Amino acid sequence: MAAWDPFVEDPARSPTMTLSDLALLLDAPVHALLGRKPSKHVYHVAVRNPPEDRELSDPEWERVAREMMAAVGVDPHGDDQGCRWVAVRHADDHIHILATTARQDGRQPNLRQDIVKMHDVARRFEAEFGLRRLTHGDKTPRKWSKTGEAEKATRRGLQETARETLQRAVREAAAAAADDSDFFARIGAAGVRVQQRIAPDGRVTGYSVALPGDRDGRQKPVWFSGSRLAPDLSLPRVRERWASPAAGGALTSMEAWRVAEEKVRQAAAHLGAGGLRQGAGDVAALGDLVVVVAQVSPRVARELIRDAAREFERASRAPAARTLEGQARELYRDSASTLSRSIAGAGHGDTRAVLGLLAALVMAVDASRRWHEAQEFRVQAHAAGRAGRLLREALEVTAGAAASLRCKPLRKEAAARTRTGQRLATVPGARPVAGIVQEALPAHAGTILADPAWPALRARLEEVEDAGENPTAVLAAVAAQRELTSAQSVAEVLTWRLDGWRKQRGAATTGSGERASTASAGGAGRAGSVRRTGAPMPARSLPGDEQGKGPERGR
């Protein structure tokens, strides 16, 4: 459907041209070369559209093929001595381009960076033809694990590779550290092996990390330098985080959450206000703050915030040079430093106090998404959007947990009376659970029952009732925790809050069971002096709550 010469006949349509004739024409410049002929002289590339794109016509595909061959240097525009090529379309959604890597003047084409150049052409045609806009390689993604690393992790029974474990451990250390010594100490405390690269003058110029037990075929540790983990984890980029000292000292837990919230809200209004370079530094500092919040957040939402930090990692690396000055960057850095110094653990007070910071963090991540969109950094904008959704879920889960802390659990007998006497379906033929919503939230009942997320909310309410609690009172309690008018899906938000309620109730039940078991086992000082009436409740630990066990092997 296209060729270097528009007058070349198509063997599928011509009564005189055959495939052998076309092959001879393509190979003619190779046979005309003086001296030794190259052993491989065929250049082949396939260009495909995703299934959701519209079907392109033959003239449109011809333009794509000609522009790509011109861009990579196979057949530049206006050069009648370029390489010979043909484009073949044997399906609706893609073409194959075949070229001879010998110019007609006997020289070799320069095919350096050919894939990048073809990507540039593809991005232009995506906009012109109204196709799905794909992303351009901007050298900001993390270093992905290789196939051998994934296979080794599978053999060892690990849920993630050593590279991924090291990436997370080093990033957490870098986000919270105040200087070189603090950085390396935090890596060691995470259970990771670290070795420093020291120059002859005694300066530390780099570092490498390895996971204990991770060895190659020669039984030597598998070391990863910081730059092999991610673009912003090399030692010079890590040191940028503490180029200027963070302000403030250690505060009480409640004060730390409050101060951090105020600074994050201020920073969201200034993000990127100083231009592209300042904005790149601002989002980098915001990424570190999300990592620190994930480390010090309450257990009930810790995994969600860790997932958000992982998603925002790409958004924190804007494809532009960054400056280390800027009001938003300093505020984010100060907030991260305050939290890492002041929050020793997560308790009931932290669950309630963290709500304001999470709300401010959602606002800050949304501001970063808008900034990335304004700069046309589509990959980073999408990453910020995904992180923002996870943070919203973490916020609502924490709100549900805070509501659980404020409300005393209902006795099963009282809950049973409530089920038989109070919960009434106000609409004839409606399911009983719908009556719970109509009684607890009459202003939102119609919207909730028509929401696609209603089945998930109904399942949560049934689980609350099965646990022996009053679902109407529980739903009203979690709904009153924060406003619902700004929610895109009220049913989804309430589902998240009920998840937090159930997690907090489960943690409280487990904690009381553990305390009772401890007291009965050793409180009297003599073994067997206390008669047990039942088996002790098994200890329940949430992922990521281990202390002093090194980096996690699985997410």
N, C-alpha and C positions, 0 to 999 in steps of 0.2 A: 504493500500500500504506500510505500515511499522508498526512495533510493537517492544516492548521491547525485545521479543524473535523472532529471524528470522524464527523459525519453527512454529509459531502460524499461523494457517490456516485462510484464508480470507473467511468469511461467504458468500460473494457474489460469490465465485468461488468453494467452497468446498461442496461436497454432504453430508458431515457429520456434519460440524460445523455450528451452528446457531448463531443468534445475542444473544439469551439468554445464550448460552454456553460461548460466548466471554465476556458477562457482568459478568458472574460468575467468570471467570478467572481474570478479572480486579478487582473485589471486594473481592477476596479471602484474600488478606492481611488485609483488614478491618475486615472481619469476624474473622480472627485469632487473632486480638488484644485482650489482656487481659483487663478486666475492661470495662469502659464506652466507647462506640463507638462514634466517632465524628458525629455530625448531618449533616455536609457538608464535603464531602471528594472527590469531583470531581474538577479537574483542567482542564480548557478548554481555548484554544487559537486558533485563526485563523491567518493564514499567507497568505497574498495576494500580488500579483504583479500587478502593474498598467497596463492598457490596452496596452500601447505602448511597453511593454517588450515582448520579445519572449516567446513562450510557453515552459516551462520546462518539461523534461521527468520524468517518475516515479522514476528512480534511482536518478535523481538530487533532486527531492522533498524528497526522502527518506533520502539523506544526510543532507538536511536542517533540517528535523525533528529530526534526531538523534543528530546533533550538538547542536540544541537549547535545547533539553531535557537534554543533558549533561551539557551545560553551566549554566542552571538555577538550577541544583542540583536535578532534578527529577530522572535522570538515568545517573550518572557520568560514564565516560569511565573507564573500569576496575573494576567496583563495581557491583558484581553479586547480591547484596541485595537492589538495587535501586527500585524505584517505577515502577509499570507497566503502560504502555501507548500504545496507538495506534494512527496512523495517517490515516485519511480518505480523499480521493480526490474524490469529486463528481462534479468538474468543472475544466475547463482548467487552470484557473488563480489562484487557491488557494487551500489550504488544511486546515483541522481541526485536531488539536491534542487534545486528551482526555487522562488524566492521573488520577491515584488514588493517593491521597496525604497520603499514608501510605506505608512506606518501607516494604520490605519483612522480615526485621529483627525486625519489630515492632516499629521502631523509626519514627519520623516525618521529612520530608525534610525541608531544610532551603531555602525558596523561596524569601528571601529578595533581592530587586533590580532585580527581575526577568525580568522586561520589559527592563531595561537598558542592561542587559546581552544578551537578545535576539536581541536587536538592534545591539550590537557589532557583533554578528554572522551574522546578515543580511548584515551589511556593508561589511564583508569579502566575502560573496557569491555574492554580487552585483559586486564587482571587478572581482572575478573569473569567473562568468558566463556572464560578459559583459552586465549587466542590468543597468537601470537608477540609478545613484548614489544619494541616498537620504541623508538628513542631520542628524547628530547626535545631540542629546540634549546636549548643552554645558552650560546651565544655564545662557545664556546671553539675552534671549528675555525679552521684557517688560512684565509687569503683565497685562494680558488681562482681559477685563471686564467680569463679570459673567452674566449669563442669566438674573437674577433678575435686575441687573443694566441696562441692555439693555432694558428690559421691562419697567422699571421706566422712562428711557429717552423717550421711545416712548409715554408713557402716558402723559408726560409733554410737548410733542411736540418738543423735542430737537433732533438735528441731531447726537449727540454723547453723550456718558455717562459722568457722573461727573468725573469718574476716568480718562478718556481721556482728559477732559478739564484741570484737575489738573496736569496731567503729562506734558502737554505743558506749562502751566503757570510756574510750578516749574522749568522746564528745561530752559526756557528762562531767568528766574531770576538767576539760577545758572551759566549759561554761561556768563552773563554780570556782575555779582557781583564781588566786590573786597575783601569783608570780610563778617563776620557773620551779622553784622548790616545792611550792604547794601543788603545782600541776603534776609533777612526777610522784609526789607522795600520794596523791589521790589515785593515780593509776595503780601504784603498788597496793594501796589499800583495797582496790577493787579486785585483787587476786590476779592481776595481769603482770607478766614478766615485762620489764622495760630495761633497755640499755641506751645510754646516751652516746652520741657521737661528739668527741671532744677534739678540737683543733689543737695544733702544737702550742698555741699561746694560752691554752687552758679554757677557751670559750666553748660553750656547748653550742654546736651548730646543727644538731638534729637528734632524732631519737627513733627507735624501733621498738615494737611491742610484739609479744608472742603469747599465745594461750598455753598454759601448763598442760603438758601431755600431747600437744600438737607437734608432731615430728614428721619429717620427710622420709624418703626411702632409705637414706643413710643414717637415720635415727638422730638427725640434728633438728633443733627447734626451727619452726617456720616463722621467720621474722617478717613483719610488715612495717615499713616506714610510714610516717604520718601521711605523706602525700599519696601513698598507695591505698590508703583508706578512704580519703575524700579530699577534694581540692582545698578545703579550708582547715585541714588538720595537720598540715606541715608546720614545723616549729615556728617559722617566721609569721605565718598566718595565725597561729595560736597565740603568739606573743602580742599580736595587735589587740587582743581582748583586754589586756591590762597595760596598754601603753600609757594610759592616764589612770591614776588611782581612783577607786570608787569612793564616794563620799559616804559618811555615816558610820555609826558603830552598831554593836549588837543591841537589839531591842527585845522586848518581850514578844511572845508569839502573837498575841492580839495586835500589838502595835506594829509588828513587822508586816502583817497582812494589810493593815489599814494604810500604812505609809506606802507600801508597794502599789496598792490600788490607786492611790492619789497620783503617784508618779506615772503609772501606766496610762491613766486617763489623760494626763497632760501630754505625754509623749505621742499618743495617737493623733492629737490635733496638730502636732508639728512634724509628723513623719513625712520625709521627702520634701519639706518646705524649702530646703536650700538647694534643690536641684538633683540631678541624676547621681552624682558621686556621693552626695550626702545621703540620699535615699538608700543607696546600696549599703552604706554603713549602718543605717538605721535598721533595715530588715535583718541584717546579720546579728545585731545586738538583740533584736526581738526573738530571733531563733534561739539564742542562748537562754533568754529568759524563760521561754516555754520549756526548755530542757530542765532548768532549775526548778520550775514550778512542779514539773512531773516528779522530781525527786523528793520534794517536801510536802506534796499534797496528801490529803487523807486517803486511806487505803480504798475507800469505796469508789473513788474515781481515778485512782492512780494509773491504771492500765489504759484508760481512755485518753488521759493527758499524755502518756508516753506515746501512744499511737499518733496523737496530734503532733507531738514534737517530731516524730519520724516523718510525718507527711510534710510538715512545714520546713523540714531540712532543705529541700530543693528551693523553696521560696526564699530562704535566707541567703541563698547565693545568687544574687542578681548578676546577669552577664554584663557587668560594667565595672570599671575601676571605682574603688570606694575610698572615701575619706574617713578619717577617724574622728573628725570633729562633727559636732551637731548636737542640738539640744535633745532631740528624741533619743539618739544613741546613748547619751550620758544618762538620761532618765531610765532607760531600759537597763543599762549596765548597773546603775545604782540599785535598782529594784532587785536584780538578780543577786547582787552582793549582799543586800540586806537580808533576803530570804535564806541564802545559803549559810549566813553567819548566825541567824537568829532562830530558825526553826529546827529544833532538835528532833521532833517527832510529830505525829498526828494524833490528836485526841479529839474529844467531843467538842471542845471550844474551837479547834481548828476547822472542824467540819462546818460550823456556822460562820466562822470568820472568813473562810476562803471564798464564800459566795461572791462578795464584792469584787475580789481580785479576778475571779474567773469571768465575771461579767465584763470587767474592764479589758481582760485579755481577748475576749471574743470581739470587742470593739476594735482593739488594736490590730488583730489579725485581719479583720474585715477592711480596715484602713490600708493595710499592706496590700491586700488583694486589689483594691481600687488603684493604688499607686502602680502596681505591676501592669494592670490593664491600661493605664494611661501611658506607660512606657512601651506597650505592646510586647511585654514579656509573657506570652501566653502560658508557657509551661509553669512558670512561677505563680502566675495568677491562679491556675487550676490547682496547684499544690496548696496555696493559701486557702482556697475555697474548701478543699477537702479537710484541711486542718481546722478551719472554722466550724465545720459541721461537727467534728469530733469534740471540739471544745464546748459547743452548745449542748451536746449530749452530756458531757461531763458536768457542766453547770447544772443541768436539770437533775441529773442523778444525785449530785451533792445537795440540791435543794430538797429532794425527797428524803435523803438521809437526815438533813437538818430538821425536817418536819417530824420524822420518826423520833428524834431526840426530844422534841418538845411535847410529844404526846405519850401518855402512859398506855401500855398495851391493854387491850380489852380482855377480860376474863372470858373463857370459852362459854360459860353459862350465859353471861350477858350477851355475848355475840350470838348465841343460839336464839335467845329471846328476840334480839333485833332482827334476825333473819325471818322469824315467823310473824313478828308484829309490826315492823316498821317499813320493810322494803316492799313497796307496792308498785306494780306497773301501771303508769298513768295512761298508757295508750292501749286500747283493746288489742289483744293478740301479740303484744310486744314481748320480747324475751325478758325474763326477770332481771337480767343484768342491765338492760336498758333502763329499767325503772330506777336502778341505783344512780345512773347518770342524771336522770330527770329530777330526782330528789336532791342530789348533792349539788348539781350545777344546772339549774333550770335555764339560765341565760345562755349557756353554751351547748345544751343538750342536742338541739337540732343539728348544729354544725358537727358535733362529735360523732353522732350516729351516721352521718352521711360521709364522714372522712374515710379515705381508704385505709387509714391506720386503726380504725375502730376494732377489727378482729383482734389485733395485738393487745389493745387496751382491755378488751373484754376478757381475754385470757389472763391478763395480770389481775384483774378484779376477782376472777374466780379463784386464782391462787391465794389472794389475800383472804378470801372467805374460807377457803380450805384450811388456812393456817389458824383459823379460830378468831379472826378479827372482824370488826364491823366494816365492810367495804364502803358503805356510804360515808361513815365518819372519816375513814382513811382517805377516800377520794377528795372530800372537802378539805381535809388538812393539807394535802399536798398541793391542791389547787390554790389555796390561800397563801402558800409560801412565796410565790412570785406572780406577777401579773401574767395574763394569758392573751391579752388583746393583740400583742405584736407577734404572736406565734403564727408561722405559716401553716402548721398543722397542730391544732390543739390536742388531738388524740395522741399524736406522737410524743408531744411534750409531756403529757400526763403519763404515758407509758414509761418514759425515761424516769420520771419522778417516782413512780411506783417501783421501778427497778432499784432506785436508791433506797426507798423505804424498806424493801425486802432485804437488801444487802445489810443495811444497818440493823434491822431486827435480827437477822441471822448472826451478825457479829456479836450483838449484845447477848443473845441466847448462848452462843458458844463461850463468850467470856464468863458468864455467870456459871455455866457448867464446869468450866476449867477451874474456877475459884473454889467451887464446892468440892470438886474432886481432890484438889490440893489440900484443902482443909481436912477432909475426911481421911486422907491417906497419911498425912504427917502432922496434923495439928496437935495430937496428944503426945507425940514423941515416942509412942510404942507401937510397933507393928501389930496389926490385928486387933487393936483396942476399940475400933469403930466398926460397927456392923453396917455394911452397905446394903441399901434396899434396891439398887438398880445399877446397871452398867454405867460408867462415866461417859459423858458425851464426848465424842471424838473431837480432837482439836482441829480447828479450821483456820487455815492460813490463806490469805489472798496472794495471787502471783505478784512478785516484785516486792514482798514485804520481808524478805529474808535479810538478816543483818550479818555482815561479816562473812558472807559466803562467796564473794567475788561476783563477776558479771554473770547474768543469766545465760543459760544455754538455749532458752526458747522464749519466744515472745508470749 
